[in-house]
Amino acid sequence: MSNLKGKVAIVTGASKGIGKSIAISLAEKGANIIINYNSDEKGAIDTQEKIKALRGDSHIVKGNVANYDDCKYIAQETLKVFKRIDILVNNAGISKIGLFMDTKVEEMDSLIDVNIKGVLNMSHVVIPHMLSERRGSIINISSMWGIAGASCEVVYSSTKGAINLFTKSLAKEMGSANIRVNAVAPGVIDTEMNKWMDEEERKELEEEIPLGRFGEGKEVGDLVSYLSSDESKYITGQIISIDGGFL
């Protein structure tokens, strides 16, 4: 089991879905968690309560990762509360389903601002603190569509593809400072985002997945925990798929 006792992790978008599962998994392994959220305060509090039940320590910080000043505030609050930053999980993201030609310019801007600039912003404010300690792990949450591309999610897929290249490039730049950068590319994960499907639609999609089921948030969280730990200290610049063999 990955041992993260005493480590401090920032998890963006930790109020729901995969982000919540990641925060809880890191806490299970002993990390202190900064629970970032933008709009879902109730969800952030629920994440904190679940971490408390594990006897873990956490702190909630509101902030929009698309805003650079908000990202600086998140980092400052982390240092104020926990005095260090060991792990950054860039999970916050949004999606938009629809034909590319019907996508509004405002929707494109929003996807780029959150999914790309949010990751760049948070990494930019955290790296100086990791450099001072000459250690750290950054994990970016991508998507299988960032590898293969998806019809009706063209802009979303493009933002995740950009994050994959950012991951590889930053890993090369930061390797000499012992700062590792990796990405996780989930497939279909059983979160609220997929609750819109009826039983038949869900069954049809499950039949397309070689392992025959949706992934669990905890499975993504455990992978992120591994990449955050010294057990993976020779892994950097990788895009690791967790999709049940879908691609």
N, C-alpha and C positions, 0 to 999 in steps of 0.2 A: 504493500500500500504506500502511495506517495506520502511523504512526510513533509508538511508545510508549516510545522509548528513555529510560531514567531514571525512568519512571513506576513507581509501586508499586500493585499491585492485590491486594485480598483477594478470593478466590473461595471461597465456602462450598460445602460438599459437593463438593470437587474430587477426590475419590478414585476416582470412576467416572463413567460415562455422559457426559451433557452437560457436567457440571462439569469433568471431566477434559479434555474437548475445548476448553472455554473457556480453562482455565488454560494449556494448551499453545499455543493460538492467540495469546493475549496475550503469552506468552513469545517466540513467533516474531517478534512485532512489537517486541520489545525491553523489555517490562515485567518488573519484578521481581515475583515471585508469592508470596503467602502462600497455601499449600495447606491449607485447613481440611478436617477430617474429624471425624466423631463416633465411628464404630465400625470402619471399614475401613482400618486402619493399613497393611496390605499394599498396598492400592490407592493410598493417599497416597504411599507410597514409590515405587511404579511411576510415578505422575505426576511426581514429582521426578526420577526417572531419565530420563524422556523429556525433561524440560526441560534437564537437564544435557547430554543429547546434542545439544541445540540451542545449547549454551554459554550457557544462560540461568541466572539466579540465582533460587533459591526457598528457602522455609523452611516446614516443616510445623508446623501448630498444631492440636492436638486441642481440640475444644470443641463443645458442643451449643448450637446457636443458639436453642433454645427456653428456654435458661437465660440470664438477663440478665448474671449475673456471668461466665459463660463468654464472652459477647460482649465484655465489658469486657476480659477477658484477651486475647482475639484481637487487639483494637485495640492494647492495651499492648505485646504481643509484636511487632506490626507496627512500631510506633514504635521499639521497642528495637532491632530488627534493621535496618530500612530507613530510619528517621527521618522517614517521611512516609506519608501515605495519599492517593492520587490517585483511585483507582478502587475501588468496591465492587460486586461481583457477587453478588447474593442469589440463589444457585442452589439451596441445600439445600432439599429438599422430600420429602414422602412421599405415597403414594397408597393408596387402598383401593377395591377393586372389589367391588360387591355392592349389593343393594337397600337403600335408605335405611332402611326400617323394620326391617331386620335389623342395622343398624349399632349397635354397642355404644357407650354413652356414653364409655367410655374411648378408643375409636377416634376418636370425634368430637373429644374433647379433644386427642388427640395430633396430629391433622391441623391443628387450629386453632393449637396451640402451635408446631409446626414451620413450617407454611406461611404463617401470618399473623404470629404473634408473633415468629418468627425473623427475618422481614424487618424488622419494626418495631424489634426489639431491636438488630440490627446497624446499621441506619440511624441509630438514636438515638445509639449510641456513636461512630459515625464522623463524623457531621455537625459536631460542634464542631471537629474537627481540619481539616475541609475549610473551615469558616467562617474559621478563623484565616488560611488562605491565600487565601481568596476564590476558590476554584476546586474542581472535583471532578466526578466522573461516577458516578452510581449506576444500575446496570442490574439490574432485577428479572426473574427468569425466571418467566414466567407459563405459560400453556397456551392452546391454541385453545379448550379447554373452559371457560376463564375468560371467553371471549367468547360462546360458543354454548350452554354447558351440556351435560352428558352424562348420559344415563340410566345408572344403576348406578355413577356416580361423582359423586353429588349433592354430598356434603360437599367432596370434592376440588375440584369445579368452583366451588363457592361460595368456597372459600379463594382460588382464583386470580382470581375476579371481584373479591374484596376487594382483592387486590394491584393489580389494574388501577386501581381508584379511588384507592388509596393513592398510586400512581405519579403520577396526574394532579394530585392535591391537593398532594403534596409538591413537585412541579415548580413549581407556582404560588407556593408559599411560599418556595422556595429560589432562584428565578430571579434576583432582585435581587443575590444573593450569587455569581452565576456558577456555581452548582452545578446541574448538569443531572440530571434523573431520567427514565429511560425504562424500558420493559418490552419484553421479547421473548416472543412467544407461539408456541412451537414446535407443529408438528403431530406426525405420526408420525415419530420419529427412530430410526434404526437403532442402538439401544443394547442392552445386556444385558436391559433391562426388557422388550423385545419378543421375546426369544429363545424364549419359551414357545410361540409360534405354529408350527404345522406348515407345510409348504410350501403346502398348499392354502389355509389361512387367510391366510397372507401374501399370496398371489396375489390373493385376493378383496379384501383391503384395498387393495392396490396399484391395483386396477382402479377404486377409488373416488376415487383421488387423480388430479387432472387431469394432473400431470406424470408419473404412472405409476410412481412409486418412493417409497421411504422417504427421508427427509432424512438427511444425514450430520451427525454431531456437529461436524465441522470447519466446516460451513456455518453452524451456529449460532454457533460460536466466532468466525468471521470477522465475523459481524454484530455480535456483542458488542464485538469489537475496534474496529470502525468507530465504534460508539456511544461508545466510551471515548476516542476520539481527537479532535483538533481539527478533523478533516475533517467532523465532525458538530456543530460548535459552535453551530449555530442550531437544533438538534433537541432538544426537551425536552417532557415530558408526553405522549409518544407510546407507544402499544401497537402494536408492529410484528410482524405475523404472518409466520411462516416455515413454511408448511404445504403447499407445492406446489400451492396453489389449492384445498385441501380444503374450506375454508369459503367 
